[in-house]
Every structure is written in C-alpha cells, then in structure tokens.
Amino acid sequence: MAFFPNLFLGQAYFDGDLLMDYGPFQEFLRENIFQGHFPLWNPDLLGGNPMAANPVAMAFYPPLYFCLLFPLPLAFGIFYFLHGFVALWGTHRWLAQWGASPTACRLGAVAFAFSGFFWSEIVHPNLLATYAWMPWFFLALEALVKKPRPSRAFLLGLVLALMFLAGHSQALLGPLYAGPFYFLFRIFTTDNPWRRVVPRFSGWSWAAGLFPVFLLALLPILAFLIPEYEFVSLTDRFGQSKDYLNYNAPFFIQPSRVWQFLFPSPLFDQTGKALPLETANLGYLGVWMPFFSVAAFRAKDRRLPLLALGLAFFSFLTALGPAFPLHRWLCDWAPGFSLFRAPYRYIYLYDFFGAALMALGYDGIFGTKDVKIQRTWLRAGLLYALVLGALGLSALSGPLHWAEFTALGLGAVYLWLKNRRRGREPVLQNFLFCGAFILPLLFSGWLCGTSRWGAASCFDYEKNLPDLSRLREIVGHNRVLVGDGIPYPIHLTFGPSILVPLPTNVTMALGMRNMLGYDLSLAQREKLHQLPLSTFTRLMAVQGYVTGGSAKKVPGYHLEHWASLNGCFADRPMNFLFSPGQVRVFNNEDQEWKAMIQGSVDPEKTVFFSKTPDQGRTPSLDSGPVSFKYSWVKDQPDQESFQVSLEREHWVVFSEMVYPGWKAWLDGRPAPLETADALLRALWCPAGSHLVEFRYEPVWWKPILGGLCLWLFGALVFWFSRDKWDQLWIRRVFRPGGRQRG
C-alpha cells in the first residue's frame, strides 16, 4: 500500500534532494554501469569531482545495484519498497527476541518502518537505508548476547558494514553510541553465557575470539571510507566556521513544535506551494504512542521499558540541538558529533525505541490474564482518546489532522470491543486495529512527508526542458554555468502542474560539464569565484551560462533568448587546452592566487606556478607565443585523450582539476604532472604531434578492488562453513574439564 503508486501507477517522489541531487547521481551511475564502466570520477559537476567517493552516489552500497536495473523513477520506488520491508522485518524479529507477541511485533514494526522519520527522510535515500538497517543491528546485538557464536559476530559486522556503505555517517553515529550501551545493558540484565564467563580472567580470551570475525565482516567499509576521507578532507566542508551556533546548531526540533509528534503538519498547501519545513514531524509514531508507552511499564520486569525509554529520551534531547545543553556538550566532547549539522536527525533512536515501547505497552495491556486490570487500562485508553481528541480539536484548526482524529476514534472503538469480549468481534477488531494504529502512519507519510507524488516523467530532464538538448550541442566538451531561476515543469499526481527551479545537477544526466552544482566542492575550486570574470571563463573553458532571468552581457559573449531560458555564450569556441608563452613562478600558493586575482590575466597567454616545476622545465619568463593545436580523442569520466601539436617544446595546460590519482601519459609513456594556475593540470610536451592521455587511477583503487574480491571469497567460505567454525569455537571455549564448562 505504501508504495503501490510508485511500483504500479508510474508515480515518483521528486521533491528536495531527490530531483536535485540523488536523481542525477543515480542516473549517471546507472548509465556508466550499463556501459560496463564503474565511474570513479565525475567531470560534469563543479568543474570535476570524485564520484565513487561521494556519499550521495552510494556507489559501494550493494542493494542499490538491483534497483538500478530499472528506469530511475521505478528504481526509487523499488528502493523504498525494499528498505521499508527490511525495516519491517528487522523490527518484527527484534521485538520477537524481546518476547513480544505477534500482534505487538506488528504494531512496533509498522510504527518504526513508517514513522515520521522514514517519510521525512525519503528525500535522502542513503540516510533512509541506514535507518532501515538499524533494527538488524540491534537484532544482531541481541542474538550475540543470548547465544554468542562467531557466525553471529560476523552478522553483526556485516549489518554495520551495510549501514556504513549506505553513505550517511550521521545516521550511523547514534547506533554506534547506543549499540555498546545496549549490549552491556543486556549482558548484565539477562541470564546469558557472557555473565557466566566474562567475569573470569580467561573469559576475555573467550570474548576476544569473536572480535576477529566481527572485524572480518566489517572490512568492506574501507572500500568507501578511504576515498571518502580523501575527498572530504579536500573539500570546503570543514573550511567553514566550526562555531557551534553557525555549524552544529541549525536545523533542530523546536520544543514548541513537539505537538507534531502526535499531529504532524503537511509541508505543502493545496496549491502545491511548499510550506516551511517542520522537522518535528520526524517524531511521529502514531497518535496512540504515549498511551502504549505508559502501559509498557505495567510489566513486572521493567528493565526493557527503562532501556527503551532511556535511549529514546536521550535521542529526543539530542534532537533539540541548542534548545538543550546536551547537544552542545556532545559536540564539544563526544567524538563525531561536531562533524555534523542538523541535530534533528538524531531523533531516529527515539523512533526506534519508541516503537519498541509501543509493542511492550500493547502486551502490557492485552497480555495480562487479570481481566480487571486489563479493563482498567482499556477504560484509560478511552479516556485518553477523549481527552487528546478534545485538546486537539480545540488547539488545531482545519481538516489537516483528520487521520489522527479518525485514529483516536477507531482506537477507542477497538478498545471498547476488546473490553466487551464478544465472540463475533475478532474480524472487526482486526480492521479497527489496522485503521487505528497502522493506516494513520501511511496517511501521515502521504500527506505530511517531505515529498509529493509526481509523474515518472519528472526525471526525464531533457523531455521536460527541450532547450537542454540545444544547450548541450553548443557547449560540447567545454563547460557551462547553469544559473538560478530556470523553470522546470512537474506534473503532480494530486494537484495542478507546478514549476520548480531546474536542478543544477541535471547536467550530470545529460553529459554536460557544469562549473556549478549542488554538492561538496573542492576547497581549491571555491577560490575560483575570487577571480575576475574574464580570467575565470577562460581558465575553466566556460562556453556560456544560462539563467531563467535576464542574462547579463559579458565582454566576448553574446546574448540569446530561448523559450525557457536565457543564455550568454562565447563568440568563439573556448580553448580547453592552452600553451601560454609567458611563465610566472612564485614562492608559494598564496602569492600565486594573489597574482591571479589582481587584474585581468589571460590564462591562454600566461601560466602561473606556485613553485619551480620538479622537472625543471622553466623557460624564460616570456618566450613568446607558441603555435598550438589540439583535438579530443576520448572523453570518458575516468579517462581523457588529446592529440596535441606544438611548434616547439613548451608547457600545455589542461582545463581540468588537479586531484590525487590523476596520472598522465605522453605517447604511451608515463609523464609527470604539474599543478598550474593553482588547480589545473600542466604537462611539458616536446615539439611535434603527441597523444596525451589522462587516467584517474588513485593508489587506493586496485588494493580496494583486490581486497573486496578476497573478502568476498573469505566471507563465502566462512559463511558456508559457519557451523564448523561455531563448533570449533565452542569446543575451544567450553573444553571438557575446563574452567569454562557450561
């Protein structure tokens, strides 16, 4: 039901980062994979950026590749369906390990899988994937507590690796902190082998025997961690002010909006206009959540409810950000928290353990054999529905929350029928159960989620905006600046057609090099905006820029007015390669940038070096013009080839970003690369005609590729022989006659 329109009716979610970021990235990855090529580099965004190292690409997340077998809109629908199912199944199994009844397991599973967090982060598939695997992480911990085995330690590491490879580190931070606490709490509050063995000195070797297997399963994270760390360290992500209020504090759940945990607010009005983002929607678990949470403490053993309440409350306080001092303390002292913005996202642990409280509360009411106590709680539920409904009707206006009020009414009838205990009522009770506790979660997502449904064609960028084809023909191999205000049509499933701003990353899906974009940007690239416009356009081979508003005339460019956009294009084809006659060498990079920023410098006539090139090829400061010609031979994401012809030996500068891993070959022989003009590639070329080839071959790629193959082989060998490994470990630990017999 949740994703029927996506899977069978040709509808697709499109709002926010789906259309702007994830759609173009997944289309770029899909096209390259279908061509038999795994793209490590993306030349079509921000002048050139790493691709596989980008968290948005999710290039190392295995489940993504099944989805990419289908057209992009359907691929997103399948992605949501699979991860919704993963979240449901994992939560159901985890709650069953806690001893919850089947009905309570279903209630908790649906509450978690279709919580406000799920629907609010549907525009961030990598975060959603990490969220969906969270129940399996705690299920693996629970299994390891109750029955320690190497195979279970392996499963724990494998789930954690999948969560990391999904690509959203902030969504992983909460489980990494809550996981050890949960593990230790369960060890010391349940009767398990750990309590009988670990306190002994030899028990540490018993526990350490599981650790290598856990690390074996965790090794794939290096495939993404190494390139991601290299990329992020070279971006402007942490070049911003790390002041708490400016970096860590924005985007938090406002305490005055906590009522949305029970009555979520839509983010779009009836005309399709976006309303202010209400982050408190993320805490929605159904309107009956407080009632069942209180009932969870009716059980004699209150340790599980206390554990769930403690972790949920900690998550809630952290999500309040600057409204509660805990978050600032975490950013100052706890590793990892200072790296992320948007504290409202830490509410995911509240949703997870809040769903567990609901399941425990359901069993606390209906699992008791004391009819008198059960009827007391059922009457309390009727009173809860009456009071909350009255408060909601008096405080909230309009029909926006009809689903919640309907849920209160159906829930009250459900409790009333359970109280009567008539013989012919179970079928009706099942329908009422769904209507009161399950369907409202779906309706809240459809009505209050961060994205609406639109036609699948919303991801057909070229068809919706035909001028993009014309733009691609004009730009060719050179670059373009895609500006603001370009209208992009969207056909809503429910409502009129609307116009949204054209996603600037659309150039990725169309094979156009864009100097702008919406993504992490290399720190060196950001300095380009300090250059004079004439220097910037020539240095980066900008053939033109387009905008939805009025275009400003630039010297050497002419204006054109098209149907859906306005452009300003160069009067001549811009050179992607140039061989400047004048060479200037500085003592450091700061002096180089200062010289480039001051005055109008023509990159085709002057090349700048921050130091003397290693190969010592430094002609006189002004050797005069160089007769120079070039042509493209190959243009692929990770490989480029040029045919270059010079009348005499000299420097050739390529309008491509310098980044670790790019290597050059001259006529088939390796050639040393230099950094010219602060961020471009430069190569010393002899006179005559030569083939220059660039390939992106980072030092980590072959070891990662080989390591993944070895890991897969080792993991398969271990998994298919896991029973033997478990028995071997058991015989080693619980050896006959030893201290650890048990």
C-alpha positions, 0 to 999 in steps of 0.5 A: 500500500505504501508504495503501490503508486510508485511500483504500479501507477508510474508515480515518483517522489521528486521533491528536495534532494531527490530531483536535485541531487540523488536523481542525477547521481543515480542516473549517471551511475546507472548509465556508466554501469550499463556501459560496463564502466564503474565511474570513479570520477565525475567531470560534469559537476563543479568543474570535476569531482570524485564520484565513487567517493561521494556519499550521495552516489552510494556507489559501494552500497550493494542493494542499490545495484538491483534497483538500478536495473530499472528506469530511475523513477521505478528504481526509487520506488523499488528502493523504498519498497525494499528498505521499508520491508527490511525495516519491517522485518528487522523490527518484527524479529527484534521485538520477537527476541524481546518476547513480544507477541505477534500482534505487538511485533506488528504494531512496533514494526509498522510504527518504526518502518513508517514513522515520521522519520522514514517519510521525512527522510525519503528525500535522502535515500542513503540516510533512509537505508541506514535507518532501515538497517538499524533494527538488524543491528540491534537484532544482531546485538541481541542474538550475540548476547543470548547465544554468542557464536562467531557466525553471529559476530560476523552478522553483526559486522556485516549489518554495520558494514551495510549501514556504513556503505549506505553513505550517511555517517550521521545516521550511523553515529547514534547506533554506534553510541547506543549499540555498546550501551545496549549490549552491556545493558543486556549482558548484565540484565539477562541470564546469558553465557557472557555473565557466566564467563566474562567475569573470569580472567580467561573469559576475555580470551573467550570474548576476544575470539569473536572480535576477529570475525566481527572485524572480518565482516566489517572490512568492506567499509574501507572500500568507501571510507578511504576515498571518502576521507580523501575527498572530504578532507579536500573539500570546503566542508570543514573550511567553514566556521566550526562555531557551534551556533553557525555549524552544529546548531541549525536545523533542530526540533523546536520544543514548541513544535513537539505537538507534531509528534502526535499531529504532524503538519503537511509541508505543502498547501493545496496549491502545491506551494511548499510550506516551511519545513517542520522537522518535528514531524520526524517524531511521529509514531502514531497518535496512540504512542504515549498511551502504549508507552505508559502501559509498557511499564505495567510489566513486572520486569521493567528493565526493557521499558527503562532501556527503551525509554532511556535511549529514546529520551536521550535521542529526543534531547539530542534532537533539540540541538541548542534548545538543550545543553546536551547537544552542545556538550556532545559536540564539544566532547563526544567524538563525531558529533561536531562533524555534523549539522542538523541535530534533528536527525538524531531523533531516529533512536527515539523512533526506534525505541519508541516503537519498541515501547509501543509493542511492550505497552500493547502486551502490557495491556492485552497480555495480562490474564487479570481481566480487571486490570486489563479493563482498567487500562482499556477504560484509560485508553478511552479516556485518553482518546477523549481527552487528546481528541478534545485538546486537539480539536480545540488547539488545531484548526482545519481538516489537516489532522483528520487521520489522527482524529479518525485514529483516536476514534477507531482506537477507542472503538477497538478498545471498547470491543476488546473490553466487551469480549464478544465472540463475533468481534475478532474480524472487526477488531482486526480492521479497527486495529489496522485503521487505528494504529497502522493506516494513520502512519501511511496517511501521515507519510502521504500527506505530511512527508517531505515529498509529493507524488509526481509523474515518472516523467519528472526525471526525464530532464531533457523531455521536460526542458527541450532547450537542454538538448540545444544547450548541450550541442553548443557547449560540447566538451567545454563547460557551462554555468547553469544559473538560478531561476530556470523553470522546470515543469512537474506534473503532480499526481494530486494537484495542478502542474507546478514549476520548480527551479531546474536542478543544477545537477541535471547536467550530470544526466545529460553529459554536460560539464557544469562549473556549478552544482549542488554538492561538496566542492573542492576547497581549491575550486571555491577560490575560483569565484575570487577571480575576475570574470574574464580570467575565470571563463577562460581558465575553466573553458566556460562556453556560456551560462544560462539563467531563467532571468535576464542574462547579463552581457559579458565582454566576448559573449553574446546574448540569446533568448530561448523559450525557457531560458536565457543564455550568454555564450562565447563568440568563439569556441573556448580553448580547453587546452592552452600553451601560454608563452609567458611563465610566472613562478612564485614562492608559494600558493598564496602569492600565486592566487594573489597574482591571479586575482589582481587584474585581468590575466589571460590564462591562454597567454600566461601560466602561473606556478606556485613553485619551480616545476620538479622537472625543471622545465622553466623557460624564460619568463616570456618566450613568446607565443607558441603555435598550438593545436589540439583535438579530443580523442576520448572523453570518458569520466575516468579517462581523457585523450588529446592529440596535441601539436606544438611548434616547439617544446613548451608547457600545455595546460589542461582545463581540468582539476588537479586531484590525487590519482590523476596520472598522465601519459605522453605517447604511451609513456608515463609523464609527470604532472604539474599543478598550474594556475593553482588547480589545473593540470600542466604537462611539458610536451616536446615539439611535434604531434603527441597523444596525451592521455589522462587516467584517474587511477588513485593508489587506493583503487586496485588494493580496494578492488583486490581486497573486496574480491578476497573478502568476498571469497573469505566471507563465502567460505566462512559463511558456508562453513559457519557451523564448523567454525561455531563448533570449533569455537565452542569446543575451544571455549567450553573444553571438557574439564575446563574452567569454562564448562557450561 
